[in-house]
Amino acid sequence: MQLGIAPQMRQSLEMLQVPLLELRTLIQKEIEQNPTLEERDDEHEPLESEESSDASPEDLEFKEQYEALLKMDDEWRDTFQMKGAAQHPSRDDEARRRFYFESIVQPETLEEHLLSQLSLTDLPEEDRPLVHLLIGSLNDEGYLNVTLGELSETTGLPIERLEAALRVLQDMDPIGIGARDLRECLRLQLDRLGGSDRTAVAVVRDHLEALGANRHLDIARALNRPVEEIYRAARLVATLEPRPSRAFSTDKTMAVTPDVFIQKTGDSYAVQMNNERLPHIRISKFYRLMMENPDTPRETRDYIRDKIRSSTFMIRSIDQRQQTILRIAQEILAAQRDFFDHGLTHLRPLVMTDIAKRVGVHETTVSRAIANKYMQTPRGMFEMKYFFTPGYRSAGGPSVSNKTVMDLLSRLVNDEDAAHPLSDQALAARLLAQGLDVARRTIAKYREELKIPPSHARRMTR
């Protein structure tokens, strides 16, 4: 059995996921294709409801639906004026939408490509959220962005269960997904090829840096292999993909427009949606009058009725999108208040599950809602997913995010003695002195992400 999804619901999901400028394009496209939908020039112009005495039962039913739309239009106007309170759908509507958000498979993104494969595995239901967690921790290149130790500390889950979930993820397509570094990524691909080329496996496992420097003779001596065999292994490694997510990446250059504004007044903050870029749309009164005109042919009225229903769904979808993003942004502000007050050193660990519970939606809804969305804040422009990070518990008690650790690491390197740069072990000791117990391997990982060379290379370049 396969789960089907209506085109309108697919449209609703797309609206939730796209950034603001793309949403505007989608609305303009719908206005061009749907004659009953028009852009409203005067936000304060009321929509009037007119009575019709000789209407059929079908028209009366439609009239009731339209009256509900008129009421919603007033609420929609309030939303765009950013004065009204958040609107909450009914339980049935929310349950229906949540079902679709949890079930829909869209192959356009890497995340959904992986989730579609997860649904086909025999992994126990209680372990599937762990794979969800790992998928959400992948960076733009398809590598696991955090260590299992960090995730274990943040979530309280046994590291053995996380390792089992990682093995499931790394068995998926594209090959190499979920690797923790380039060496593991290449090894996973060689294993999928059967691992029969033992020389290539040995080169990747023990001599990857030398291979990158084209020191083939040194590798041949170390492995006691003919240099021709090393060349052949190098050619094989060159065919592997160092960036597993490449097939799912988009290299489009896009303007960044914030979906959300966080403004500070005195000691308080306010969250507002950026509605200025969105057209304020409504159902055309002209077509409403055509519906009520008894001289309008039945097929014309059927056509108009269908188009108005489509317009109604779009207006509701836009409203739902704005309210969902607004509520998520409000929860981010509440969770990260110290960051907005004091800066990066006070960024707290935060996972999507926490926000999903507070907002009352599924974790995948949060993932879609924050995708490619930006927040303009008193501290600058940030991608919404920036605020979701794992972290560490300091000796003083409060947890700090891995971005805070990376910021501290960068400062230590900037302040070090150029003649005696700090090793990874020394950097770990400095962080421990500040109450943060970070493993040396984690330091090396963060250093690589920050594009900081190892200590011997820093000494050479200064």
matplotlib code that plots the C-alpha trace (Angstrom):
import matplotlib.pyplot as plt

x = [0.0, 1.1, 0.0, -1.4, -1.4, -3.6, -2.0, -3.4, -1.7, 1.5, 1.1, 0.7, 3.9, 5.8, 4.6, 5.8, 9.3, 10.1, 11.7, 9.9, 10.9, 10.0, 6.6, 5.9, 6.6, 4.3, 1.5, 2.0, 1.9, -1.4, -2.9, -2.0, -3.6, -6.6, -9.0, -10.9, -7.8, -6.7, -4.2, -5.9, -4.7, -6.5, -5.9, -8.9, -11.4, -14.1, -15.4, -19.2, -21.5, -24.6, -27.8, -29.4, -32.9, -33.1, -30.1, -29.8, -28.8, -25.4, -25.0, -26.2, -23.5, -20.9, -22.3, -21.6, -18.1, -17.7, -19.0, -16.4, -13.8, -15.0, -14.5, -11.1, -10.2, -10.6, -8.3, -5.9, -5.8, -5.1, -2.2, -0.7, -1.0, 0.9, -1.6, -3.6, -2.9, -1.8, -4.7, -4.9, -6.6, -9.1, -8.0, -9.3, -7.5, -4.3, -4.4, -5.1, -2.2, 0.1, -0.7, 0.3, 3.5, 4.6, 3.7, 4.6, 7.7, 9.3, 12.4, 13.5, 15.8, 18.4, 16.5, 13.3, 15.3, 16.8, 13.5, 11.9, 14.5, 14.1, 10.4, 11.5, 13.8, 12.9, 14.3, 12.2, 9.8, 11.4, 14.8, 13.6, 13.7, 17.4, 18.0, 15.8, 18.1, 21.2, 19.7, 18.9, 22.6, 24.0, 25.8, 25.5, 28.0, 26.2, 28.7, 27.5, 27.9, 28.3, 30.0, 27.9, 29.3, 27.8, 24.5, 24.5, 25.3, 22.6, 19.8, 20.7, 20.6, 23.1, 25.9, 25.4, 21.9, 23.2, 26.0, 23.4, 21.3, 24.4, 25.1, 21.5, 22.0, 25.4, 23.8, 21.5, 21.9, 23.9, 26.9, 29.1, 26.2, 26.6, 30.4, 32.2, 35.1, 36.5, 38.4, 35.3, 33.3, 35.8, 36.0, 32.2, 32.3, 35.1, 33.2, 30.1, 32.3, 33.2, 36.4, 38.4, 41.1, 43.0, 45.6, 43.0, 41.5, 44.9, 45.8, 42.5, 42.8, 46.4, 47.8, 45.1, 47.1, 50.1, 47.8, 46.5, 50.1, 50.8, 53.6, 53.0, 56.6, 56.3, 53.0, 54.6, 57.5, 55.2, 52.9, 55.6, 53.7, 54.9, 54.4, 52.3, 49.8, 49.7, 49.0, 46.1, 44.7, 44.9, 43.0, 40.3, 40.1, 39.8, 36.5, 34.9, 32.6, 34.0, 30.7, 27.8, 25.1, 26.2, 23.3, 20.9, 22.6, 21.4, 24.0, 21.5, 22.6, 19.6, 18.9, 18.5, 15.3, 14.3, 11.0, 11.1, 12.1, 13.1, 13.0, 14.1, 12.3, 13.8, 14.4, 11.8, 11.8, 9.0, 8.7, 7.1, 6.6, 8.0, 4.6, 5.6, 6.9, 3.8, 0.8, -2.4, -4.8, -8.5, -11.3, -12.5, -15.9, -16.7, -16.7, -18.8, -21.5, -21.3, -22.0, -25.1, -26.4, -29.1, -28.3, -24.8, -24.6, -24.2, -20.9, -19.5, -20.7, -19.1, -15.8, -15.9, -16.8, -13.8, -11.4, -12.7, -12.2, -8.6, -8.1, -9.5, -7.1, -4.2, -5.1, -5.5, -2.1, -0.3, -1.9, -0.9, 2.6, 3.0, 1.5, 3.7, 6.9, 5.8, 5.2, 8.5, 10.4, 8.7, 9.9, 13.4, 13.4, 12.3, 14.9, 17.8, 17.0, 20.5, 22.0, 20.1, 21.0, 24.7, 25.9, 27.4, 29.0, 25.4, 23.9, 22.2, 21.9, 18.5, 17.0, 14.0, 12.2, 12.0, 10.5, 8.1, 6.7, 6.2, 4.6, 2.5, 3.6, 5.7, 9.5, 9.5, 7.1, 9.7, 12.4, 10.4, 9.4, 12.9, 14.5, 16.1, 14.4, 16.3, 15.7, 16.8, 17.7, 19.5, 22.6, 22.4, 20.9, 20.8, 19.5, 16.8, 18.5, 21.6, 19.8, 19.5, 22.7, 23.9, 26.1, 28.1, 27.3, 29.9, 31.4, 29.2, 26.0, 24.5, 24.8, 26.6, 26.2, 28.9, 28.9, 30.0, 32.7, 33.9, 33.9, 36.0, 38.4, 38.8, 39.6, 42.2, 44.0, 43.8, 45.4, 48.1, 51.8, 52.7, 56.1, 54.4, 50.9, 48.6, 48.2, 44.7, 45.5, 46.6, 43.4, 41.3, 43.2, 42.5, 38.8, 38.7, 40.2, 37.1, 34.8, 34.3, 35.3, 35.8, 37.6, 40.8, 39.2, 36.3, 38.7, 40.3, 36.9, 35.9, 39.3, 38.8, 35.4, 36.8, 39.5, 42.2, 45.4, 47.0, 49.6, 52.7, 51.1, 50.2, 53.8, 55.0, 52.6, 53.3]
y = [0.0, 3.5, 6.8, 9.2, 13.0, 15.6, 18.3, 20.9, 19.4, 19.1, 22.8, 23.4, 21.5, 23.4, 26.7, 25.8, 24.8, 27.6, 30.9, 34.2, 35.3, 31.9, 32.0, 35.3, 33.8, 30.9, 33.3, 35.4, 32.3, 31.2, 34.7, 34.4, 30.9, 31.3, 34.1, 34.1, 35.1, 38.7, 40.9, 43.3, 46.9, 48.3, 46.2, 47.9, 47.4, 45.0, 42.0, 42.2, 39.2, 39.6, 37.6, 35.5, 34.2, 31.6, 29.4, 25.7, 23.5, 23.1, 26.8, 27.3, 24.9, 26.7, 30.0, 28.8, 27.9, 31.3, 33.1, 31.3, 32.6, 36.2, 35.8, 34.3, 37.2, 39.6, 37.4, 37.2, 41.1, 41.2, 38.8, 40.9, 44.0, 42.0, 43.1, 39.9, 37.0, 33.6, 31.5, 27.9, 25.3, 22.9, 19.5, 17.7, 20.1, 19.9, 16.1, 15.8, 18.2, 16.4, 13.1, 14.4, 16.1, 12.9, 10.7, 12.6, 11.6, 14.2, 13.2, 16.7, 17.0, 14.8, 14.6, 13.3, 11.0, 9.4, 9.3, 7.5, 4.7, 4.6, 3.8, 0.6, -0.7, -3.2, -0.9, -1.1, 1.8, 3.0, 3.4, 5.3, 8.7, 8.2, 8.0, 11.1, 12.8, 11.8, 12.9, 16.3, 16.5, 16.2, 19.2, 20.5, 18.0, 15.0, 14.4, 13.9, 17.3, 16.2, 13.3, 10.5, 11.4, 14.9, 13.5, 11.0, 13.8, 16.1, 13.5, 11.1, 8.1, 5.3, 5.6, 2.0, 2.8, 5.8, 3.7, 1.2, 4.0, 5.4, 2.0, 2.1, 5.6, 4.7, 1.8, 4.2, 5.9, 8.1, 6.0, 7.7, 9.5, 10.0, 9.7, 11.6, 12.6, 12.2, 9.0, 7.3, 8.5, 7.0, 3.8, 3.4, 3.7, 1.2, -1.2, -0.9, -1.8, -5.0, -3.9, -6.2, -3.6, -4.0, -1.5, 1.3, 0.5, 0.7, 4.0, 5.5, 4.1, 5.0, 7.3, 9.7, 12.8, 11.5, 10.6, 14.2, 15.4, 13.0, 11.2, 7.9, 6.7, 7.2, 5.3, 2.4, 2.1, 2.2, -0.5, -2.5, -2.4, -1.6, 2.1, 1.1, -0.5, 2.7, 4.7, 2.3, 2.6, 6.4, 6.4, 4.3, 6.7, 9.6, 8.2, 8.2, 11.0, 13.2, 15.0, 12.5, 15.2, 16.6, 15.2, 16.9, 20.3, 23.4, 25.8, 28.6, 32.1, 33.4, 36.7, 36.3, 37.9, 37.4, 35.7, 36.8, 40.0, 40.0, 43.5, 44.8, 47.5, 48.2, 44.9, 43.0, 41.4, 41.1, 38.6, 39.8, 38.1, 39.8, 40.2, 43.2, 41.1, 39.0, 40.1, 40.4, 38.2, 37.6, 36.0, 38.3, 39.8, 39.8, 36.0, 35.9, 38.0, 35.7, 32.7, 34.5, 35.5, 33.0, 33.7, 32.3, 28.9, 25.9, 24.8, 28.3, 28.2, 24.8, 26.1, 29.2, 27.1, 24.8, 27.8, 29.5, 26.4, 26.2, 29.9, 29.2, 26.4, 28.5, 31.4, 28.9, 27.3, 30.7, 31.7, 28.3, 28.7, 32.2, 31.1, 28.0, 29.9, 32.7, 30.2, 28.4, 31.8, 32.8, 29.5, 30.0, 33.5, 32.1, 29.3, 31.5, 34.7, 34.7, 34.6, 37.7, 39.5, 38.5, 37.0, 33.7, 32.6, 32.2, 30.2, 27.2, 23.6, 23.2, 20.3, 20.4, 17.9, 20.4, 23.1, 20.6, 19.7, 23.3, 24.3, 21.2, 19.9, 17.0, 17.4, 17.1, 20.1, 22.1, 20.9, 22.0, 25.3, 26.4, 25.2, 28.1, 30.7, 33.6, 35.8, 39.4, 40.0, 42.8, 40.5, 40.2, 37.9, 34.2, 31.2, 29.7, 26.3, 28.2, 28.1, 24.3, 22.8, 20.0, 21.0, 20.3, 20.6, 22.9, 22.4, 25.2, 23.4, 25.2, 23.7, 25.4, 24.8, 23.4, 26.8, 28.4, 25.8, 26.5, 30.3, 29.7, 27.5, 30.2, 32.7, 30.5, 30.0, 33.7, 34.5, 31.8, 32.4, 32.3, 30.6, 27.9, 27.2, 25.1, 21.4, 19.9, 18.3, 21.7, 23.3, 20.6, 21.4, 25.1, 24.4, 22.1, 24.9, 26.9, 24.1, 22.4, 18.8, 18.3, 15.4, 15.9, 14.3, 16.7, 19.6, 18.3, 18.0, 21.6, 22.9, 21.4, 22.9, 26.3, 25.9, 26.1, 24.2, 21.8, 23.3, 22.4, 24.0, 27.2, 27.5, 27.2, 29.8, 32.5]
z = [0.0, -0.7, 0.9, -1.7, -1.2, -2.8, -5.0, -2.6, 0.4, -1.6, -2.2, 1.5, 2.3, -0.3, 1.1, 4.5, 3.3, 0.8, 1.9, 1.7, -1.8, -3.3, -1.5, -3.1, -6.5, -5.8, -4.8, -7.9, -10.0, -8.5, -9.0, -12.7, -13.0, -10.8, -11.9, -8.6, -6.6, -6.7, -4.8, -2.5, -2.7, 0.3, 3.4, 5.1, 2.4, 3.7, 1.9, 1.8, 2.0, -0.2, 0.1, -2.7, -2.3, -5.1, -4.5, -4.8, -1.8, -3.4, -3.7, -0.1, 1.1, -0.9, 0.5, 4.1, 3.1, 1.5, 4.6, 6.7, 4.2, 4.7, 8.4, 7.9, 5.6, 8.5, 10.6, 7.6, 7.5, 11.2, 10.7, 8.0, 10.2, 12.8, 15.6, 16.1, 18.3, 16.8, 15.5, 16.4, 14.1, 15.5, 16.8, 13.8, 11.4, 13.3, 13.5, 9.8, 8.9, 11.3, 9.7, 6.3, 7.6, 9.2, 6.3, 3.1, 1.3, -1.0, -2.8, -3.6, -0.5, 1.0, 4.3, 2.7, 0.5, 3.6, 5.5, 2.6, 2.9, 6.6, 6.2, 4.3, 6.9, 9.6, 12.4, 15.5, 15.9, 19.1, 17.4, 14.3, 16.1, 16.6, 12.9, 12.5, 15.0, 13.0, 9.7, 11.3, 12.4, 8.9, 7.5, 3.9, 2.6, 4.1, 7.0, 10.6, 12.2, 15.8, 17.6, 19.1, 22.5, 22.1, 21.1, 24.0, 26.5, 25.0, 24.7, 27.5, 25.1, 25.4, 22.9, 21.8, 20.5, 18.6, 17.1, 15.9, 14.4, 12.7, 11.0, 9.6, 8.3, 6.7, 4.9, 3.0, -0.3, -1.2, -0.3, 2.3, 4.0, 7.7, 7.7, 10.4, 8.3, 4.8, 5.6, 6.9, 3.8, 1.4, 3.4, 3.3, -0.4, -0.8, 1.5, -0.7, -3.7, -1.9, -0.3, -2.6, -3.4, -0.1, -1.2, -1.7, 1.6, 3.3, 1.6, 2.7, 6.3, 7.0, 4.3, 3.2, 4.0, 2.0, -0.9, -0.9, -1.1, -4.0, -2.0, -3.8, -3.2, 0.5, 0.6, -1.5, 1.0, 4.0, 2.6, 0.9, -2.4, -5.9, -6.7, -9.8, -7.4, -5.4, -8.5, -9.4, -5.9, -6.2, -9.4, -7.7, -4.8, -7.2, -8.5, -5.1, -4.0, -1.1, -0.8, -0.4, -0.6, -3.9, -5.9, -3.6, -3.4, -5.2, -6.3, -6.8, -5.6, -3.7, -2.0, 1.7, 3.0, 6.7, 7.3, 10.9, 12.8, 16.4, 17.8, 21.2, 23.1, 26.4, 28.2, 26.1, 22.7, 20.2, 17.3, 14.1, 10.7, 7.6, 5.8, 3.7, 0.8, 0.6, -1.4, 0.6, -1.4, -1.4, -3.4, -6.2, -5.4, -9.2, -9.3, -6.1, -7.9, -10.9, -8.5, -7.2, -10.6, -11.6, -15.3, -14.9, -16.7, -14.4, -15.9, -15.3, -11.7, -11.2, -12.6, -10.3, -7.3, -7.9, -8.3, -5.2, -3.1, -4.5, -3.5, -0.1, 0.5, -0.5, 1.8, 4.7, 3.8, 3.8, 7.1, 8.6, 7.4, 8.9, 12.2, 12.4, 11.7, 14.2, 17.0, 16.4, 16.3, 19.6, 21.2, 19.9, 21.4, 24.8, 24.7, 23.6, 25.5, 27.0, 23.5, 22.5, 25.7, 26.0, 22.7, 21.4, 24.6, 26.0, 23.1, 24.7, 23.3, 21.6, 19.6, 17.3, 19.5, 22.3, 20.1, 18.5, 21.9, 22.9, 19.6, 19.5, 16.1, 14.8, 14.7, 10.9, 10.7, 12.6, 10.3, 7.2, 8.8, 9.6, 6.3, 4.4, 6.8, 8.3, 11.4, 11.6, 15.2, 17.2, 17.0, 13.2, 10.6, 11.4, 9.7, 12.0, 12.2, 13.6, 17.0, 17.0, 18.3, 20.6, 23.5, 26.7, 30.3, 31.9, 35.4, 36.7, 35.7, 32.7, 29.2, 26.4, 22.6, 20.4, 18.6, 21.9, 22.2, 18.6, 19.4, 22.5, 20.4, 17.8, 20.4, 22.0, 18.7, 17.9, 21.3, 21.3, 21.0, 17.3, 18.1, 20.2, 18.9, 21.0, 20.1, 20.2, 23.6, 24.9, 23.5, 25.3, 28.5, 28.2, 27.6, 30.6, 32.7, 31.7, 32.8, 29.5, 29.1, 25.4, 23.9, 21.8, 18.8, 19.1, 19.2, 16.0, 14.4, 15.4, 14.3, 10.8, 10.5, 11.5, 8.8, 11.5, 10.5, 13.0, 15.4, 13.3, 10.2, 12.2, 13.3, 9.8, 8.4, 11.0]

ax = plt.figure().add_subplot(projection="3d")
ax.plot(x, y, z, "-o")
ax.set_aspect("equal")
plt.show()
